[in-house]
Amino acid sequence: DCQGHLINSTGPVMGTIFSNNKQNITIKNCRLEGSGNGIYLFSTNSSRVINNTLTKKGIAVYGSFNNLLNNTIISAFFGFEISGIGTHDNLIANNIAYGNAYPLYLSGADSNTIINNNFTYNGNSFVINFGSKNNLLRSNIFSKSGSINIVNGSNNQIFDNLFDNPTVNDVGINFWNTTKTP
C-alpha cells in the first residue's frame, strides 16, 4: 500500500513496480509518474492492482491470470497491455484511461473481461491481435478515441459499449451487438 505517495521515475523499462512469479499480492493507492511501465505483472496470479493513478505510465500484464485491475491511467503509450501466452481470466473493470495512444491492447490474451471502463480522448479505442480470443468487452465507454483494430483475434464479444463512430478494422470472427453512440 503506497498510501497515496508519489513515485516519479523514468525506468526501469520493466516497471516502476515489477512483480515476477508472485501470487495473491495487492498493489494499491500508488501515484506513479514518469515513463515506461508503471506496473508490470509477469507470471503474477490472483492479485489485485487497485486505486492507483499512473501518469505517462501504463500497466502491463504478461503470462498472468486471475488478476483484478481498477486504476486511472493518463497519457501513456499503452494504458493496459494484456499480452502473452498464459494471460487469461483477468478482470479489467472500472478503470479510467485518458489521453493514451492505445488505452487497451490485447495480444495473445484469452478469456479476459473488460467491463465498465471509461476510455476517453485516446489515440485509438482498442487493439486485439495475435490470436487473442474469447475476451469480453462490455459496457465500456470509448469516447473521443480513434480506431478499433482486431487482427487475428477470434470469438471476442464486444457488447453494449459506447463508441464515437470509430473506424473499425475487424479481420476475424468476432461478435458485436448494436453499437451505442452518444
DRENLOFI-842093 format. One record per residue (C-alpha): chain; x, y, z. Coordinates in pm, 1 decimal. Layout:
% residues N
+------+----------+----------+----------+
| unit |       xx |       yy |       zz |
+------+----------+----------+----------+
|    A |        X |        Y |        Z |
...
+------+----------+----------+----------+
% end
This chain:
% residues 182
+------+----------+----------+----------+
| unit |       xx |       yy |       zz |
+------+----------+----------+----------+
|    A |      0.0 |      0.0 |      0.0 |
|    A |    165.8 |    319.6 |   -121.1 |
|    A |    -78.6 |    525.6 |     89.8 |
|    A |   -105.4 |    786.5 |   -187.6 |
|    A |    268.2 |    856.2 |   -210.6 |
|    A |    418.6 |    968.7 |   -542.2 |
|    A |    687.0 |    762.3 |   -714.6 |
|    A |    842.7 |    951.3 |  -1006.6 |
|    A |   1076.5 |    755.0 |  -1231.2 |
|    A |   1185.8 |    717.9 |  -1590.4 |
|    A |   1259.5 |    348.4 |  -1563.2 |
|    A |   1333.8 |     73.3 |  -1548.1 |
|    A |   1158.3 |    -38.1 |  -1864.7 |
|    A |   1014.1 |   -345.5 |  -1690.6 |
|    A |    817.7 |   -135.3 |  -1445.3 |
|    A |    842.0 |    103.7 |  -1155.5 |
|    A |    660.3 |   -168.3 |   -962.6 |
|    A |    755.4 |   -510.3 |  -1102.7 |
|    A |    607.4 |   -838.7 |   -984.0 |
|    A |    761.4 |  -1163.5 |  -1107.2 |
|    A |    614.6 |  -1505.9 |  -1031.3 |
|    A |    400.7 |  -1395.8 |   -734.6 |
|    A |     50.8 |  -1480.8 |   -615.2 |
|    A |   -210.7 |  -1302.0 |   -406.5 |
|    A |    -40.2 |   -962.4 |   -392.0 |
|    A |   -208.6 |   -621.8 |   -376.8 |
|    A |    -68.7 |   -302.6 |   -528.8 |
|    A |   -284.9 |     -9.6 |   -423.8 |
|    A |   -303.6 |    363.5 |   -361.3 |
|    A |     12.5 |    443.1 |   -561.0 |
|    A |     76.1 |    756.0 |   -766.6 |
|    A |    327.9 |    679.1 |  -1040.6 |
|    A |    470.5 |    932.6 |  -1286.1 |
|    A |    743.2 |    926.2 |  -1549.7 |
|    A |    798.1 |    697.1 |  -1848.0 |
|    A |    798.0 |    322.5 |  -1913.0 |
|    A |    565.8 |     72.5 |  -1749.7 |
|    A |    432.1 |    182.8 |  -1416.8 |
|    A |    316.3 |   -158.4 |  -1300.5 |
|    A |    426.6 |   -482.4 |  -1463.0 |
|    A |    279.3 |   -817.4 |  -1360.4 |
|    A |    487.2 |  -1102.7 |  -1501.8 |
|    A |    364.6 |  -1454.9 |  -1419.0 |
|    A |    169.8 |  -1299.9 |  -1131.8 |
|    A |   -164.2 |  -1457.3 |  -1048.8 |
|    A |   -471.3 |  -1399.7 |   -831.0 |
|    A |   -362.1 |  -1047.0 |   -742.7 |
|    A |   -520.0 |   -701.3 |   -724.1 |
|    A |   -395.1 |   -373.1 |   -871.1 |
|    A |   -641.0 |   -115.9 |   -739.6 |
|    A |   -686.3 |    256.7 |   -686.4 |
|    A |   -356.9 |    358.8 |   -848.1 |
|    A |   -304.0 |    669.8 |  -1061.6 |
|    A |    -42.1 |    644.7 |  -1334.1 |
|    A |     70.8 |    945.8 |  -1540.3 |
|    A |    277.4 |    872.5 |  -1853.7 |
|    A |    298.7 |    510.5 |  -1736.1 |
|    A |     83.2 |    210.4 |  -1812.1 |
|    A |      6.0 |   -130.7 |  -1666.9 |
|    A |    143.5 |   -442.7 |  -1838.4 |
|    A |     18.8 |   -793.5 |  -1761.1 |
|    A |    217.8 |  -1076.4 |  -1920.1 |
|    A |    172.6 |  -1450.1 |  -1870.3 |
|    A |    -55.8 |  -1383.9 |  -1573.2 |
|    A |   -408.3 |  -1487.5 |  -1483.5 |
|    A |   -695.8 |  -1413.5 |  -1247.0 |
|    A |   -593.2 |  -1055.9 |  -1163.1 |
|    A |   -815.0 |   -754.8 |  -1093.1 |
|    A |   -718.5 |   -415.2 |  -1238.0 |
|    A |   -902.6 |    -98.8 |  -1124.6 |
|    A |   -698.2 |    220.6 |  -1182.0 |
|    A |   -656.2 |    554.2 |  -1359.3 |
|    A |   -401.5 |    589.1 |  -1642.8 |
|    A |   -324.0 |    923.8 |  -1804.9 |
|    A |   -106.8 |    999.0 |  -2113.3 |
|    A |     73.8 |    665.6 |  -2153.1 |
|    A |    161.9 |    491.0 |  -2478.3 |
|    A |    -11.4 |    168.4 |  -2368.0 |
|    A |   -270.9 |    217.0 |  -2096.8 |
|    A |   -339.7 |   -151.4 |  -2035.0 |
|    A |   -121.8 |   -400.4 |  -2219.9 |
|    A |   -256.3 |   -750.2 |  -2162.6 |
|    A |    -37.3 |   -995.7 |  -2353.0 |
|    A |    141.5 |  -1325.7 |  -2375.0 |
|    A |     69.9 |  -1695.9 |  -2362.8 |
|    A |    -97.4 |  -1783.3 |  -2034.8 |
|    A |   -253.9 |  -1439.9 |  -1992.8 |
|    A |   -617.7 |  -1518.8 |  -1922.2 |
|    A |   -913.6 |  -1464.2 |  -1690.3 |
|    A |   -808.6 |  -1114.9 |  -1582.2 |
|    A |  -1076.3 |   -861.6 |  -1486.9 |
|    A |  -1013.1 |   -507.5 |  -1609.9 |
|    A |  -1302.1 |   -316.7 |  -1451.8 |
|    A |  -1399.1 |     37.9 |  -1351.9 |
|    A |  -1080.9 |    199.1 |  -1486.9 |
|    A |  -1026.1 |    540.3 |  -1640.6 |
|    A |   -779.1 |    566.9 |  -1930.0 |
|    A |   -739.6 |    921.1 |  -2062.5 |
|    A |   -506.7 |   1057.2 |  -2332.3 |
|    A |   -325.0 |    732.5 |  -2412.8 |
|    A |   -206.3 |    622.1 |  -2758.0 |
|    A |   -350.0 |    273.0 |  -2700.3 |
|    A |   -569.0 |    259.6 |  -2389.3 |
|    A |   -635.1 |   -114.0 |  -2430.4 |
|    A |   -404.3 |   -354.8 |  -2612.0 |
|    A |   -466.7 |   -731.0 |  -2605.4 |
|    A |   -206.9 |   -955.7 |  -2768.2 |
|    A |   -217.3 |  -1334.5 |  -2732.7 |
|    A |   -456.3 |  -1291.1 |  -2439.1 |
|    A |   -758.8 |  -1515.1 |  -2384.2 |
|    A |  -1079.8 |  -1508.7 |  -2181.2 |
|    A |  -1028.4 |  -1169.8 |  -2016.3 |
|    A |  -1319.4 |   -948.4 |  -1911.6 |
|    A |  -1301.8 |   -575.1 |  -1980.2 |
|    A |  -1608.9 |   -411.6 |  -1826.3 |
|    A |  -1735.8 |    -70.5 |  -1710.8 |
|    A |  -1424.3 |    124.1 |  -1811.9 |
|    A |  -1403.9 |    480.5 |  -1939.3 |
|    A |  -1156.7 |    521.0 |  -2228.0 |
|    A |  -1166.5 |    889.9 |  -2330.0 |
|    A |   -952.5 |   1112.1 |  -2558.3 |
|    A |   -722.7 |    830.0 |  -2666.4 |
|    A |   -541.9 |    785.3 |  -2997.6 |
|    A |   -716.0 |    451.5 |  -3060.7 |
|    A |  -1012.3 |    280.4 |  -2899.8 |
|    A |   -855.8 |    -64.4 |  -2865.2 |
|    A |   -641.6 |   -326.0 |  -3039.2 |
|    A |   -691.4 |   -702.1 |  -3022.6 |
|    A |   -436.8 |   -912.5 |  -3210.8 |
|    A |   -201.9 |  -1212.0 |  -3231.3 |
|    A |   -457.0 |  -1481.7 |  -3160.7 |
|    A |   -639.5 |  -1314.9 |  -2872.1 |
|    A |   -968.5 |  -1497.3 |  -2828.6 |
|    A |  -1274.2 |  -1534.8 |  -2607.7 |
|    A |  -1236.1 |  -1190.5 |  -2449.4 |
|    A |  -1543.0 |   -996.5 |  -2337.6 |
|    A |  -1562.0 |   -616.9 |  -2377.2 |
|    A |  -1889.0 |   -500.0 |  -2222.9 |
|    A |  -2039.0 |   -170.7 |  -2102.2 |
|    A |  -1727.0 |     36.9 |  -2171.2 |
|    A |  -1717.5 |    396.7 |  -2290.0 |
|    A |  -1483.8 |    473.2 |  -2582.1 |
|    A |  -1531.9 |    847.5 |  -2620.1 |
|    A |  -1326.8 |   1079.7 |  -2841.8 |
|    A |  -1099.3 |    786.6 |  -2925.3 |
|    A |   -979.2 |    661.5 |  -3262.8 |
|    A |   -989.8 |    333.3 |  -3448.3 |
|    A |  -1068.7 |    -20.5 |  -3338.9 |
|    A |   -834.8 |   -286.7 |  -3476.8 |
|    A |   -894.7 |   -658.8 |  -3437.7 |
|    A |   -639.8 |   -854.1 |  -3639.3 |
|    A |   -602.7 |  -1227.6 |  -3598.3 |
|    A |   -838.7 |  -1233.0 |  -3297.3 |
|    A |  -1141.3 |  -1460.4 |  -3275.6 |
|    A |  -1453.8 |  -1525.6 |  -3074.4 |
|    A |  -1421.4 |  -1196.3 |  -2888.3 |
|    A |  -1750.1 |  -1046.2 |  -2771.3 |
|    A |  -1792.5 |   -669.7 |  -2795.8 |
|    A |  -2132.7 |   -589.0 |  -2641.9 |
|    A |  -2313.5 |   -283.1 |  -2504.0 |
|    A |  -2021.7 |    -41.4 |  -2541.5 |
|    A |  -2048.2 |    328.4 |  -2619.8 |
|    A |  -1842.0 |    443.4 |  -2922.2 |
|    A |  -1799.6 |    778.2 |  -3100.5 |
|    A |  -1821.8 |    623.4 |  -3450.2 |
|    A |  -1461.7 |    499.5 |  -3479.2 |
|    A |  -1310.4 |    335.6 |  -3785.5 |
|    A |  -1341.0 |    -40.8 |  -3735.3 |
|    A |  -1098.5 |   -296.6 |  -3879.9 |
|    A |  -1217.6 |   -642.7 |  -3771.0 |
|    A |  -1029.6 |   -919.8 |  -3950.0 |
|    A |  -1158.1 |  -1229.0 |  -3775.0 |
|    A |  -1471.2 |  -1391.5 |  -3641.2 |
|    A |  -1585.4 |  -1177.0 |  -3350.9 |
|    A |  -1927.5 |  -1093.4 |  -3212.8 |
|    A |  -2071.5 |   -743.0 |  -3190.1 |
|    A |  -2412.8 |   -619.5 |  -3090.5 |
|    A |  -2560.9 |   -290.0 |  -3199.2 |
|    A |  -2314.0 |    -22.1 |  -3102.6 |
|    A |  -2439.9 |    263.5 |  -2891.3 |
|    A |  -2332.1 |    614.3 |  -2986.5 |
|    A |  -2375.5 |    936.0 |  -2788.2 |
+------+----------+----------+----------+
% end
